[in-house]
Amino acid sequence: MQEYDRNEKDSPEADVKNGETMVEPKRKFKLTNLIWALLLIAVVFAGGYLRTLGMDWDDGEYLHPDERFMAFVVSAIHTNDEGVSFFDTANSTMNPDNVGYNWYVYGTLPLFANRITSDFLNETGWDLKLLDQTATGWEMYLVGRYLSAFYDTITILITFLIGLRLFKKMWPAVIAAGLYAFFALPIQLSHYFTVDIMANMFCMAAFYMAVVIMTRKPKKVEKEEAEDKPIFLTEWSGAFTYALFGVFAGLALACKVSAAPIVLLLPLAGFVELMRLDTKKERIEQIGLLVRNLVVGGISFFILFRIGQPYAFNGPTFFHVIPNQDWISDLRSLSGQSKGLVDFPPALQWSRRPIWFGFENLSLWGVGLPLAIVAWAAYIWQTVELAKGKWKDHLVMWSLTTMFFVWQSVNFTSSMRYYMQIYVPLALTAAWGGWYLHTMLKKNKPKLSWLPLLLVALAFLGTLGYGYAFSRIYSRPA
């Protein structure tokens, strides 16, 4: 888009050049943004439709073992009576251990969200088909499935916001949101009442906060302010974003403790923010500010994790934060099973799996081969850009993708859903690759600038085909 200097030519007569008004490009730009905004709305609605299609796909047979277990647990927990504190681990009836499920090792936040929603809707059964043949209401697992679909639809919007913050353009951000909307695996997981989708939504919200931190330039210290009081006592504008990161990261871990690596994004983003200052002196002056903000993020993280996963601690009040050894023991037991250290039947399927097993399944089925080719090629290019010194623009997203991918690939259990935290980054990386290559070619080789757009369009259509084809299993009786 051509830009004009309005300061030099202010009169209406001067707006005409070669027979065209000079304000037309601005009007065209606004129209383009409107078109992309409408496409975003279409993407969100289409993604929501695919995620809510055929929710009772198994006809109440509880075919997913984790979902079946969670449905039993959520139907058993209930609000406390006789003044028992919510944080009283030994006595609270919101604690699965106290209602007959003393080996519940997933996060408790998804249970709380389902129970509160089910109570509000007055839909608290767990097996209406068996208990009451005439019942027409929802089972609690269906409430959980609709909640999962809602969470993942929000993740589509978060993907757009991350892309808009990174690219400063509407179209690559909408493309990234569209790619995620039609990925097969998120569509599948949205049809389950499990912890993965809710955890991913909060992880991506934390990722967005990290991107906000990474892409802004810290406020410089004025000489008068520096001589008066330390900046970490006077400048609080950036602390709110750090606190929000902590909120979302804490909620993510309250869904699933394996989301823990997400917390590493905060110091990474803070480091990039610090390095965006112009001089070494300015960076040294603001180290105290960075440390203060990290502490703020850590405090908010702990508070929200304490609320969302209260029985990781002994209680009986919020301020009693001694770790619950039974909970830690359960996590160790689960870790041993998932790593193949004990003879656990469900884990036997992962023996003799090659290290590329997760990558293969993610690429062929989770996101689809057309997008996988573009995304991994863009990821390699991003790695090169990182090595060439452009790490300030790529470090956070590249680290998120690499961290979860490597960690899960070397893990004994390389289930495709364990890679969930890199699906949004892969969509963004693919969109970035097409946008950046298009920008470069448009500047240097205009005649070839259409080529990356074609590649992205083909990847998008291929992803749309994958998602639509997979969704057909929910459109017909089992």
C-alpha positions as CSV (number, residue, x, y, z in Angstrom):
1,M,0.0,0.0,0.0
2,Q,1.4,3.4,-1.0
3,E,1.5,6.1,1.7
4,Y,1.4,9.8,1.2
5,D,2.7,12.8,3.3
6,R,-0.4,14.7,4.3
7,N,1.7,17.4,5.9
8,E,3.1,18.7,2.6
9,K,-0.2,18.8,0.7
10,D,-3.1,19.7,2.9
11,S,-5.5,21.3,0.5
12,P,-8.3,19.2,-1.2
13,E,-7.0,20.3,-4.6
14,A,-3.6,18.8,-3.8
15,D,-5.2,15.4,-3.1
16,V,-5.5,14.7,-6.8
17,K,-2.5,13.1,-8.4
18,N,-2.7,11.5,-11.9
19,G,-6.4,11.8,-11.8
20,E,-6.8,9.8,-8.5
21,T,-7.6,11.1,-5.1
22,M,-4.8,10.5,-2.6
23,V,-7.2,9.4,0.1
24,E,-8.4,6.4,-1.8
25,P,-5.6,4.1,-0.6
26,K,-6.7,4.9,3.0
27,R,-10.3,4.0,2.2
28,K,-9.2,0.9,0.5
29,F,-7.1,0.0,3.5
30,K,-10.1,0.4,5.8
31,L,-12.2,-1.7,3.5
32,T,-9.6,-4.4,3.5
33,N,-9.5,-4.4,7.3
34,L,-13.3,-4.7,7.4
35,I,-13.1,-7.7,5.0
36,W,-10.5,-9.4,7.2
37,A,-12.6,-8.7,10.3
38,L,-15.6,-10.3,8.7
39,L,-13.4,-13.3,7.7
40,L,-12.3,-13.5,11.3
41,I,-15.9,-13.6,12.5
42,A,-16.6,-16.4,9.9
43,V,-13.5,-18.3,11.1
44,V,-14.6,-18.1,14.7
45,F,-18.1,-19.2,14.0
46,A,-16.9,-22.0,11.7
47,G,-14.4,-23.2,14.3
48,G,-17.1,-23.1,17.0
49,Y,-19.5,-25.0,14.8
50,L,-16.9,-27.8,14.2
51,R,-16.2,-28.0,17.9
52,T,-19.8,-28.3,18.9
53,L,-21.0,-30.6,16.1
54,G,-22.4,-34.0,17.3
55,M,-21.4,-33.5,21.0
56,D,-23.1,-36.7,22.1
57,W,-21.1,-38.6,19.5
58,D,-20.7,-41.7,21.7
59,D,-24.3,-41.8,22.8
60,G,-23.4,-41.8,26.5
61,E,-21.1,-44.8,26.3
62,Y,-18.1,-43.0,27.9
63,L,-15.6,-44.3,25.3
64,H,-12.8,-42.0,26.5
65,P,-11.4,-43.4,29.8
66,D,-10.1,-40.1,31.1
67,E,-13.4,-38.4,30.4
68,R,-15.3,-41.3,32.1
69,F,-13.1,-40.9,35.2
70,M,-13.5,-37.2,35.3
71,A,-17.3,-37.4,34.9
72,F,-17.4,-39.8,37.9
73,V,-15.3,-37.4,39.9
74,V,-17.1,-34.2,39.0
75,S,-20.4,-35.9,39.9
76,A,-19.1,-36.8,43.3
77,I,-17.6,-33.5,44.5
78,H,-20.0,-30.9,45.9
79,T,-19.9,-27.7,47.8
80,N,-18.9,-27.9,51.4
81,D,-21.4,-28.0,54.3
82,E,-21.1,-27.0,58.0
83,G,-18.6,-24.2,57.3
84,V,-15.8,-26.4,56.0
85,S,-13.2,-24.3,54.2
86,F,-12.7,-24.7,50.5
87,F,-9.0,-24.9,51.2
88,D,-9.3,-27.6,53.9
89,T,-7.7,-30.5,52.1
90,A,-8.5,-33.0,54.7
91,N,-12.3,-32.2,54.9
92,S,-13.4,-30.4,51.8
93,T,-16.0,-32.2,49.7
94,M,-14.6,-30.4,46.7
95,N,-11.5,-32.5,47.1
96,P,-11.7,-35.7,45.0
97,D,-9.7,-37.6,47.7
98,N,-12.6,-37.0,50.2
99,V,-15.4,-38.3,47.9
100,G,-13.9,-41.7,47.0
101,Y,-11.4,-40.8,44.3
102,N,-8.1,-40.7,46.0
103,W,-6.1,-41.1,42.9
104,Y,-7.2,-38.1,40.9
105,V,-4.0,-36.6,39.5
106,Y,-5.4,-34.2,36.9
107,G,-6.0,-30.5,37.6
108,T,-9.0,-29.6,39.8
109,L,-9.9,-26.4,38.0
110,P,-11.7,-28.1,35.1
111,L,-13.7,-30.1,37.8
112,F,-14.7,-26.9,39.5
113,A,-15.7,-25.2,36.3
114,N,-17.9,-28.1,35.3
115,R,-19.4,-28.5,38.7
116,I,-20.3,-24.8,39.0
117,T,-21.7,-24.7,35.5
118,S,-23.7,-27.9,36.0
119,D,-25.1,-26.7,39.2
120,F,-26.1,-23.4,37.6
121,L,-27.8,-25.3,34.7
122,N,-29.3,-27.8,37.2
123,E,-27.8,-30.6,35.1
124,T,-25.9,-32.8,37.6
125,G,-26.4,-36.3,36.3
126,W,-23.6,-38.5,35.1
127,D,-25.3,-41.4,33.4
128,L,-28.9,-40.4,32.5
129,K,-29.1,-43.2,29.9
130,L,-28.7,-45.9,32.6
131,L,-30.3,-44.2,35.6
132,D,-33.3,-42.6,34.0
133,Q,-34.5,-43.8,30.6
134,T,-36.9,-40.9,30.4
135,A,-34.5,-38.1,31.2
136,T,-34.0,-35.5,28.6
137,G,-31.4,-33.3,30.3
138,W,-27.6,-33.2,29.8
139,E,-25.2,-35.4,31.6
140,M,-22.3,-33.6,33.3
141,Y,-19.8,-35.0,30.7
142,L,-21.9,-33.1,28.0
143,V,-21.6,-29.9,30.0
144,G,-17.8,-30.5,30.1
145,R,-17.7,-31.1,26.4
146,Y,-19.5,-27.9,25.6
147,L,-17.1,-26.1,28.0
148,S,-14.1,-27.6,26.1
149,A,-15.6,-26.4,22.8
150,F,-16.1,-22.9,24.3
151,Y,-12.5,-22.8,25.7
152,D,-11.0,-23.8,22.3
153,T,-13.1,-21.2,20.4
154,I,-11.6,-18.6,22.7
155,T,-8.2,-20.0,21.8
156,I,-9.0,-19.2,18.1
157,L,-9.5,-15.5,19.1
158,I,-6.3,-15.6,21.2
159,T,-4.4,-16.9,18.2
160,F,-5.6,-13.9,16.2
161,L,-4.6,-11.4,19.0
162,I,-1.1,-12.9,19.2
163,G,-0.7,-12.7,15.4
164,L,-2.0,-9.1,15.3
165,R,0.5,-8.2,18.0
166,L,3.4,-9.9,16.2
167,F,2.7,-9.0,12.6
168,K,0.9,-5.7,13.0
169,K,-1.3,-6.8,10.0
170,M,-4.8,-8.2,9.9
171,W,-4.4,-10.8,7.2
172,P,-1.6,-13.0,8.6
173,A,-3.3,-12.9,12.0
174,V,-6.6,-14.0,10.5
175,I,-4.9,-16.7,8.5
176,A,-3.2,-18.0,11.7
177,A,-6.5,-18.1,13.6
178,G,-8.1,-19.9,10.6
179,L,-5.4,-22.5,10.6
180,Y,-5.9,-23.3,14.2
181,A,-9.6,-23.3,13.8
182,F,-9.5,-26.1,11.3
183,F,-6.7,-28.3,12.9
184,A,-8.1,-31.8,13.4
185,L,-6.7,-32.4,16.9
186,P,-8.2,-29.4,18.6
187,I,-11.6,-30.2,17.0
188,Q,-11.3,-33.8,18.4
189,L,-10.2,-32.7,21.9
190,S,-13.0,-30.2,22.0
191,H,-15.4,-33.1,21.9
192,Y,-14.0,-34.5,25.2
193,F,-14.4,-33.4,28.8
194,T,-10.8,-33.5,29.7
195,V,-8.2,-31.1,31.0
196,D,-6.2,-30.5,27.8
197,I,-8.3,-27.9,26.1
198,M,-8.7,-25.7,29.1
199,A,-5.0,-25.9,30.0
200,N,-4.1,-24.9,26.4
201,M,-6.4,-21.9,26.4
202,F,-4.8,-20.5,29.5
203,C,-1.3,-21.4,28.2
204,M,-2.0,-19.4,25.0
205,A,-3.4,-16.5,27.0
206,A,-0.1,-16.5,29.0
207,F,1.7,-16.7,25.7
208,Y,-0.1,-13.6,24.5
209,M,0.9,-11.7,27.6
210,A,4.5,-12.8,26.9
211,V,4.2,-11.5,23.4
212,V,2.9,-8.1,24.7
213,I,5.8,-7.9,27.0
214,M,8.3,-8.9,24.3
215,T,7.1,-6.5,21.7
216,R,7.0,-3.3,23.8
217,K,9.8,-1.0,24.6
218,P,10.3,-0.2,28.3
219,K,9.8,3.3,29.5
220,K,13.1,5.1,29.8
221,V,14.1,6.4,33.2
222,E,14.0,10.2,33.4
223,K,17.0,11.7,35.1
224,E,14.9,13.5,37.7
225,E,13.0,10.3,38.5
226,A,16.2,8.2,38.8
227,E,17.6,10.7,41.3
228,D,14.4,10.9,43.4
229,K,13.3,7.2,43.9
230,P,14.2,3.8,42.4
231,I,12.2,3.2,39.2
232,F,10.8,-0.1,40.6
233,L,9.0,2.0,43.2
234,T,7.6,4.6,40.8
235,E,7.0,2.9,37.5
236,W,4.1,0.3,37.6
237,S,2.7,0.5,34.1
238,G,4.3,-2.8,33.0
239,A,3.6,-4.8,36.1
240,F,0.0,-5.4,35.2
241,T,1.0,-7.4,32.1
242,Y,3.4,-9.6,34.2
243,A,0.6,-10.1,36.7
244,L,-1.8,-11.2,34.0
245,F,0.8,-13.7,32.7
246,G,1.0,-15.1,36.2
247,V,-2.8,-15.4,36.4
248,F,-3.1,-17.3,33.2
249,A,0.0,-19.5,33.8
250,G,-1.3,-20.4,37.3
251,L,-4.7,-21.3,35.9
252,A,-3.0,-23.4,33.2
253,L,-1.1,-25.4,35.8
254,A,-4.3,-25.8,37.9
255,C,-5.7,-27.7,34.8
256,K,-2.6,-29.8,34.1
257,V,0.8,-29.6,35.9
258,S,2.6,-30.7,32.7
259,A,1.9,-27.2,31.4
260,A,4.6,-26.0,33.8
261,P,7.2,-25.1,31.0
262,I,4.9,-22.2,30.0
263,V,6.2,-20.2,33.0
264,L,9.7,-20.0,31.4
265,L,8.2,-17.6,28.8
266,L,7.9,-14.8,31.4
267,P,11.7,-14.3,32.1
268,L,12.4,-14.8,28.3
269,A,9.9,-12.1,27.4
270,G,11.2,-9.8,30.2
271,F,14.7,-10.3,28.9
272,V,13.7,-9.3,25.4
273,E,11.9,-6.3,26.7
274,L,15.0,-5.2,28.6
275,M,17.2,-5.7,25.6
276,R,15.0,-3.5,23.5
277,L,16.4,-0.5,25.4
278,D,19.0,1.4,23.4
279,T,22.0,1.5,25.8
280,K,23.7,-0.7,28.3
281,K,23.3,2.0,30.9
282,E,19.5,2.0,30.4
283,R,19.4,-1.8,30.7
284,I,21.3,-1.8,34.0
285,E,19.1,0.9,35.4
286,Q,16.0,-1.2,34.7
287,I,17.2,-4.6,35.9
288,G,15.5,-3.8,39.2
289,L,12.2,-3.1,37.4
290,L,12.5,-6.4,35.6
291,V,13.1,-8.3,38.8
292,R,10.2,-6.5,40.5
293,N,7.8,-7.4,37.6
294,L,8.9,-11.0,37.6
295,V,8.2,-11.2,41.3
296,V,4.7,-9.7,40.6
297,G,4.1,-12.3,38.0
298,G,5.3,-15.0,40.4
299,I,3.0,-13.9,43.1
300,S,-0.1,-13.8,40.8
301,F,0.9,-17.2,39.5
302,F,1.0,-18.7,43.0
303,I,-2.3,-17.1,44.0
304,L,-4.2,-18.4,41.0
305,F,-2.6,-21.9,41.3
306,R,-3.5,-21.9,45.0
307,I,-7.1,-21.3,44.1
308,G,-7.4,-23.5,41.1
309,Q,-5.5,-26.5,42.6
310,P,-6.1,-26.0,46.3
311,Y,-5.4,-29.6,47.3
312,A,-1.8,-29.5,46.2
313,F,-1.4,-28.0,49.7
314,N,-2.5,-29.2,53.1
315,G,-4.6,-26.2,54.2
316,P,-6.9,-25.7,56.1
317,T,-6.9,-22.1,55.0
318,F,-5.6,-20.2,52.0
319,F,-2.5,-19.1,53.9
320,H,-1.5,-22.6,54.9
321,V,0.7,-23.6,51.9
322,I,2.6,-26.7,53.1
323,P,2.7,-29.0,50.0
324,N,0.3,-32.0,50.2
325,Q,2.6,-35.1,50.2
326,D,-0.2,-37.4,49.0
327,W,-0.7,-35.2,45.9
328,I,3.1,-35.2,45.2
329,S,3.2,-38.9,45.7
330,D,0.4,-39.4,43.2
331,L,2.2,-37.2,40.6
332,R,5.4,-39.3,41.1
333,S,3.4,-42.4,40.5
334,L,1.8,-41.0,37.4
335,S,5.2,-39.8,36.1
336,G,6.6,-43.3,36.6
337,Q,3.7,-44.8,34.6
338,S,4.0,-42.3,31.8
339,K,7.7,-42.9,31.5
340,G,7.4,-46.6,31.4
341,L,9.2,-47.2,34.7
342,V,6.4,-49.4,36.0
343,D,4.3,-52.2,34.3
344,F,1.2,-50.1,33.6
345,P,-1.0,-51.7,30.8
346,P,-2.1,-48.4,29.1
347,A,1.5,-47.4,28.8
348,L,2.6,-50.6,27.0
349,Q,1.5,-49.1,23.7
350,W,4.3,-46.6,23.8
351,S,7.1,-49.2,24.0
352,R,9.4,-49.4,21.0
353,R,8.0,-46.1,19.5
354,P,10.7,-44.2,17.6
355,I,11.6,-40.7,18.7
356,W,9.9,-39.2,15.6
357,F,6.6,-40.9,16.4
358,G,5.0,-37.8,17.9
359,F,6.3,-35.5,15.1
360,E,4.9,-37.9,12.5
361,N,1.5,-38.1,14.0
362,L,1.3,-34.4,14.7
363,S,2.3,-33.6,11.1
364,L,0.2,-36.2,9.3
365,W,-3.0,-36.1,11.5
366,G,-2.9,-33.4,14.1
367,V,-2.4,-30.4,11.8
368,G,-2.4,-32.1,8.4
369,L,0.4,-32.5,5.9
370,P,-0.1,-29.4,3.8
371,L,0.2,-27.1,6.8
372,A,2.9,-29.2,8.4
373,I,5.2,-28.7,5.4
374,V,4.7,-24.9,5.4
375,A,4.9,-24.6,9.2
376,W,8.1,-26.7,9.7
377,A,9.8,-25.0,6.8
378,A,8.9,-21.6,8.3
379,Y,10.2,-22.9,11.7
380,I,13.5,-23.7,10.2
381,W,13.7,-20.3,8.5
382,Q,12.7,-18.7,11.9
383,T,15.6,-20.6,13.5
384,V,18.0,-19.2,10.9
385,E,16.7,-15.7,11.5
386,L,17.2,-16.3,15.2
387,A,20.8,-17.3,14.6
388,K,21.4,-14.2,12.4
389,G,20.7,-11.9,15.3
390,K,16.9,-11.3,14.9
391,W,16.2,-13.1,18.1
392,K,14.2,-10.2,19.7
393,D,11.4,-10.8,17.2
394,H,11.3,-14.6,17.4
395,L,12.7,-15.8,20.7
396,V,9.5,-16.3,22.7
397,M,7.5,-18.1,20.0
398,W,10.4,-20.1,18.8
399,S,11.2,-21.1,22.4
400,L,7.6,-22.2,23.1
401,T,7.5,-24.4,20.0
402,T,11.0,-25.9,20.6
403,M,10.5,-26.4,24.4
404,F,7.3,-28.4,24.2
405,F,8.2,-30.2,21.0
406,V,11.6,-31.5,22.3
407,W,10.3,-32.3,25.7
408,Q,7.4,-34.4,24.5
409,S,9.4,-36.1,21.7
410,V,12.0,-37.5,24.1
411,N,9.2,-38.5,26.6
412,F,8.3,-42.2,26.7
413,T,4.6,-41.3,26.2
414,S,4.5,-39.3,23.0
415,S,0.7,-38.9,22.7
416,M,-0.4,-36.4,20.1
417,R,-2.4,-34.4,22.6
418,Y,0.7,-33.8,24.7
419,Y,1.9,-31.5,21.9
420,M,-1.2,-29.3,22.2
421,Q,0.8,-26.3,23.3
422,I,2.6,-26.0,20.0
423,Y,-0.5,-26.0,17.7
424,V,-1.1,-22.3,18.0
425,P,2.7,-21.5,17.6
426,L,2.8,-23.7,14.5
427,A,-0.2,-21.8,13.0
428,L,1.4,-18.5,13.7
429,T,4.8,-19.7,12.4
430,A,3.2,-20.8,9.1
431,A,1.4,-17.4,8.8
432,W,4.6,-15.5,9.6
433,G,6.5,-17.4,7.0
434,G,4.0,-16.6,4.2
435,W,3.7,-13.0,5.3
436,Y,7.4,-12.3,5.7
437,L,8.4,-14.0,2.4
438,H,5.6,-12.1,0.6
439,T,6.9,-8.8,2.1
440,M,10.5,-9.6,1.0
441,L,9.6,-10.6,-2.5
442,K,7.3,-7.6,-2.9
443,K,10.2,-5.4,-2.1
444,N,12.9,-7.2,-4.1
445,K,11.1,-9.3,-6.7
446,P,7.5,-8.0,-7.1
447,K,6.7,-10.4,-9.8
448,L,7.2,-13.4,-7.5
449,S,5.3,-11.9,-4.4
450,W,2.2,-13.9,-5.2
451,L,4.1,-17.2,-4.7
452,P,4.1,-17.3,-0.8
453,L,0.5,-16.2,-0.8
454,L,-0.4,-19.2,-3.0
455,L,1.5,-21.5,-0.7
456,V,-0.3,-20.2,2.4
457,A,-3.6,-20.4,0.6
458,L,-3.0,-24.1,-0.4
459,A,-1.9,-24.9,3.2
460,F,-5.0,-23.1,4.5
461,L,-7.3,-25.0,2.1
462,G,-5.6,-28.3,3.0
463,T,-6.1,-27.6,6.7
464,L,-9.7,-26.7,6.1
465,G,-10.1,-30.0,4.2
466,Y,-8.5,-32.0,7.0
467,G,-10.7,-30.3,9.7
468,Y,-13.9,-30.6,7.7
469,A,-13.2,-34.3,6.8
470,F,-12.5,-35.2,10.4
471,S,-15.6,-33.4,11.6
472,R,-17.8,-35.7,9.5
473,I,-17.5,-38.4,12.1
474,Y,-19.7,-36.3,14.3
475,S,-22.3,-35.6,11.7
476,R,-23.7,-39.1,11.4
477,P,-24.8,-41.8,13.9
478,A,-22.1,-44.0,15.4
